[in-house]
Amino acid sequence: MVERTSPFWLFTVVAYISSYFTGDNNDIDRAPIDTDPLKLEYDFVIVGGGSAGCVLASRLSEDPNVTVALLEAGGQETKISMIPGLVGYLQLSDMDWQYKTEPSSTSCLAMVEHRCNFPRGKVIGGSSSINYMLYVRGNRRDYDHWERLGNRDWGYDKILPFFRLSEDNQNPSLIEDKEYHRSGGYLTISEASWRTRLSSAFIDAAYELGYPIGDCNSYQQTGFMIPQGFIRGGYRCSNARAFLRPARNRPNLHVALYTFATKVLIHSGMKRAYGVTYDRHDGTDLKVLARKEVILSGGALGSPHLLMLSGIGPARHLAQFNISVIQDLPVGRNLQDHVASGPIFTITEPVSLITNLISTFPALVQYATLGTGPLTTFGGVEGLGFVSTDNSTDDWPDIEYHFLSGSHGSDDGDFFYKTLGLKRVYWDDFYRHLHKVHHFTLITKLLRPLSRGFLQLRSTNPYDYPEIIPNYFSREEDMYVLIEGIKKAVELGQTETFKRFGAQLFEHHLPGCTDYALNTEEYWECYSRHLTLTIYHYSGTAKMGPYWDPESVVDPQLRVYGVGGLRVVDASIFPTIPSGNTNAPVTMVAEKAAHMIKQYYESALSNPSPLIPVKRVFNNKGSDEL
């Protein structure tokens, strides 16, 4: 684990003091109860207590006649994780799986061994407990496209009610639009209670360039807005806090922490999942059985890893490890992520969120006693924007901006650069020039990458992380769109609005790109291939699709093809990555999955075993057979 920065001990003290001013002392907002030992058998066994698993456990256990076990490899959320402004300190902690990609020759070139860090939440709440909390649903056309691919009932009009079902929006003007928003759900959503003057400048600069200003989660996505996020009373509202804490005293719901699932138990003859083996605390092999279903919610890295270890995956790949193939499916393929880069601007006005501002005594006291101030921001992200690089007017933006009041150079070089896995030279020769200088970053995110990566087994040891090959920029079109987005970001930073803050493009060459003139297409390509930013939105590795789609792993009911009693419910089922951030879509998917599961068992009481979905197999003559 990475050594902490000098103010970290002070943040820890503040976190514990502030806990007395939160709802943590109310029974409804206390942490989930850790059940040890688990019973041998439950109706539903959910693997992964992350964003999706928390929703499923809460919703399925609403029926008192159903028993639910939720297995989570990590522990409880910490006081530090509840403070929005300290999100950067959660990566590389015990709450992070600390995945890394395999070495690349086309991206992550500034990172140690050319390997990007891939943060994932190893904690109850999963990545909703360590992410930047932004609430972005994606574009209507994302989901209509899913339905056109053959995923019945996944069009926008069908999934919108499940976005609204979770929502407890605290913005009075937004909840007036009842078609898109509501209050009263489990998941509290609001703007940060404090922001710098730069956030308003970001909106004003967009308006100066003629961009729309409005709510990106309603009828039109294109435009700019002050972001909303998963915040309740100045504190992170993770999916664990939102969905599990109110259910903590239900006798039919057992949550097991530090419980690492190692294999799905499947009857080889019947091809039906009937339980899970797991390790807990002392490494002892245990098992828990499922009367109805095993549901994998380990995320786009964890779920495919467990499927392959259990004999479900590409037959040729599994054969390399002498794993008996139960079902030959393209598990681990179709990996997608939102990759980003973006320009940095220095300013002369002392208004950005550098560490010295966050860690001042007044800021710490303000947060500890009132739950307000700089520590309530979404890790410094103070603005969102969606634009089309081709200036299209059909509301199908291909770039998202995260306006960050700072950068990875905002601290003293002891920690933030390590969250990227950067070689030290990139701090010494680049970010060091930003230390104690006020500045902002226009993080430019590619919304719909054409590049596809994959993950595969490293060994049969479940504790060995899979090999992750994201293949960033393997399609040249992705780099072209990203560069066009960066050009528009530079234009935004050079508006009269930002000039009033003394904004200037940070004109210091990135090591490795000194052969290119600054602010040219060639420079931005080199810059992006070196400072390759993941936005932590890994998706698509257990693709949802109709039976005729050879790339699909689960059917539109999220049941694994060819195996009964087994579903996948998390971001791995996305056919294509949504045009936004992924925690809200994952929550939606889990809400819809819980509804489908309940609906199935209510209508099929006489048949407690779900039908095994069958894929159509295409032969090499072009005909097909079941």
Buried (B, 14 or more C-beta within 10 A) or exposed (E): EBEBBEBBEEBBEBBEBBBEBBBBEEEEBBBBBBBEEBEEBBBBBBBBBBBBBBBBBBBBBBBEEBBBBBBBBBBBBBBBBBBBBBBBBBBBBEBBBBBBBBBBEBBBBBBBEBBBBBBBBBBBBBBBBBBBBBBBBBBBBBBBBBBEBBBEEBBBEBBBEBBBBBBBBBBEEBBEBEEBBBBEBBBBBBBBBBBBEBBBBBBBBBBBEEBBEBBBBEEBBBBBBBBBBBBBBBBBBBBBBBBBBBBBEBEBBBBBBBBBBBBBBBEEEEBBBBBBBBBBEEEEEBBBBBBBBBBBBBBBBBBBBBBBBBBBBBEEBBEEBEBEBBBBBBBBBBBBBBBBBBBBBBBEBEBBBBBBBBBBEEBBEBBBBEBBBBBBBBBBBBBBBBBBBEEEEEBBBBBBBBBBBBBBBBBBBBBBBBBBBBBEEBBEBBBBBBBEBBBBBBBBBBBBBEBBBBBBBBEEEBEEBBBBBBBBBBBEEBBEBBBBBBBBBBEBBBBEBBEBBEBBBBEBBBBBBEEBEBBEBEBBBBBBBBBBBBBBBBBBBBBBBBBEBEBBBBBBBBBBBBBBBBBBBBBBBBBBBBBBBBBBBBBBBBBBBBBBBBEBBEEEEEEEEBEBBEBEEEEEEEEEEE
